[in-house]
């Protein structure tokens, strides 16, 4: 390092928590989430001596208060945890189908899907997993007392926090929608019944009381006793099928991560019931086989290659993946092997688009219904946590007595057995509804290690686009050595096998490139934004954490200390 560079570098370190451009630097730990107040909550826990798991748990509870479109206790998700020594595990707290669920529950007597009922009805609610998952993560790997981690969220719910512009957009939408979503209509009003306004303190006393029971009784505070009783009563009164037994039986599960490599880096991600890890590793393996000296980032050849790689991984996802407890013989090793990637790679024609064939056998949205948080502590332990309500504000339903929103995750099951359509609806067997089964997810919380230690922590919301935005961000860092903020903000495309088209971030792909891709046989659709990535990299030589929150989330923040 020459002296000028060194001087600038150290100046930046003096400003430990100062945001320079879109990144934040810190020496002792970092939390990146879609709400800055919640990231600060996580950092406070680190400062109290908590580890990355403690900070992630506290941040996740806080997001259930500050970011109710996606942060939740009524949904589910996944944690990938890597210790500073490089040991990795995952916690699956995906929602599951209630005991009374059946594989034709969304069909009429002619076998037709009843209007979006798998997404838009009380029967779209899966048994929530979040509280069990956070509790399990803390029990096995946390350091500070449980109550210390839940208390900040209780304070934010009971004492209130400043309402923001993003929340106002939702508040205006829901309060204008008449009586369609009564819970949501009442949710965004203050004590006198007016719609909340930016900077007004938003208090959620019922949610605060529910969180107090969770603080005092742990997992049982949600799955047994008063809360469980109220959930079951509300379900019954409104035509839902989740019972006290469903709640009592819910368990978060620790699972081995899906692992892969890219050059000298090791990649750890979420195994089924998420499809994210398998598809990510398959795509990284395929990309490793290309000559990147000759394929420049953002060129026609680059976009073609990336789209073809995605097409293949998403076809394999549709054919093979579902809940591992119901699909005992999924070919996970094969799908993530270098040999399989070689075969897949050889079949890519670099001059022509392939055609996705729905007869042999892939819905897109980028929303605010899922959220990712990344944490690293001063020892170098790392947590990558993505959790979701499925749609923005999930089912848009909840019990007013309890104050939280339920997911509509049942919509992630394949709704119509045997019916795979060119619009992306899938009907393959591994992901059909069955009692107590977990629905296939695309969430891809990921940690990459270098020399055996956590190097990159990353994840995103976005439905099926999650897998692809995480893939491209990981690739940008590992292959192009992009800074984390650049890697997050750089062009993203999305191909998911079906529908057979490339979605591209509108202003990042040039008209010339689009024309050239069309001439190769691709169909292209412009889209405003793909993903909301929250990432951290760690440089062990300089002992510096660098964090960046996607600019698509204006309330997000990378906070370090
Ligand atoms: O688990 C899944 O894959 C979906 N429920 C995630 C939905 C999502 O990310 C929507 N957008 N933010």
Boltz pocket constraint, residues with backbone or C-beta under 6 A from the ligand:
constraints:
  - pocket:
      binder: B
      contacts: [[A, 365], [A, 366], [A, 367], [A, 368], [A, 369], [A, 370], [A, 388], [A, 389], [A, 390], [A, 391], [A, 409], [A, 412], [A, 440], [A, 441], [A, 442], [A, 443], [A, 460], [A, 461], [A, 462], [A, 463], [A, 464], [A, 466]]
      max_distance: 6.0
